[in-house]
Amino acid sequence: MERHHHTRELQQLTEVLWTGRRLLDLLLYRLVSAKLVLAADEKRFVALSFGEVERVLEKIRVCELQRSLVTARLANAWGIPKDRITLVYLADHAPEPARTVFEDHRDFFLATTAEVEAVSRENKKLASAGLAEVRELMTVVVGDEALSGVDTQAYTAVGGRELPAGVAYRVDRVL
């Protein structure tokens, strides 16, 4: 099995992956916090909770960009195509002790991503149930006919109007 040499890019990739791990853990924490807010039916904190989730997702996007750039430099240094640089490949071909670290990263990312997906599904169910509950309550209070005339658009952060489909898309994306 071909082993590659240790490079500065390999060290940089390790550092970026550690940052990614911390961010993925933070995302899981924020999602679990949001789940608790939803389960406690604390409607006034739902937007705050999902805003925190969105901020972590933005940091993860930045980290992924950094990882992509470092991966390209590493592939160039090793003289292989960029798409071959995966955690599986690194766990098999990197020099020690990096190889063991990449095995650990691979296991962590697989397990934690599964947890994030599970909590996201639970949050989506809770949020959907909460929205249905609000609709049901409003129907009881003001009647279905009155709700048919209600403007269901939402205001964006800059004061514009947004259709419900756009609001639903943002909620789905965050969850």
QUIVENJO-V587518 format. One line per field, one symbol per residue. ss: DSSP state (H for helix, E for strand, L for the rest). phi: phi as a letter, one per 30 degrees, with the letter a starting at -180 (. if undefined). burial: I if it has 16 or more other C-alpha atoms within 10 Angstrom, else O. Layout:
ss = ???
phi = ???
burial = ???
//
This chain:
ss = LLLLLLLHHHHHHHHHHHHHHHHHHHHHHHHHHHHHHHHLLLHHHHHHHHHHHHHHHHHHHHHHHHHHHHHHHHHHHHLLLHHHLLHHHHHHHLLLLHHHHHHHHHHHHHHHHHHHHHHHHHHHHHHHHHHHHHHHHHHHHHLHHHHHLLLLLEELLLLLEELHHHHHHHHHHHL
phi = .dccddbddddddeddddddddddddddedddddddddddhcedcdddddddddddedddddddddddddddddedddibdedddbdddddccdddddedddddeedddddddddeddddddddddddddddddeddddddcidddddcddcdccddcjdcbdeddddddddddd
burial = OOOIOIOOIIOIIIOIIOIIIOIIIIIIOIIIIIIIIIOOOOOOOIOOIIOIIIOIIOIIOOIIOIIIOIIIIIIOIIOOOIOOIOIOOIIIIIIOOIIOIIIOIIOOIOOIIOIIOOIIOIIIOIIOOIOOOOOOOOOOOOOOOOOOOOOOOOOOOOOOOOOOOOOOOOIOOII
//
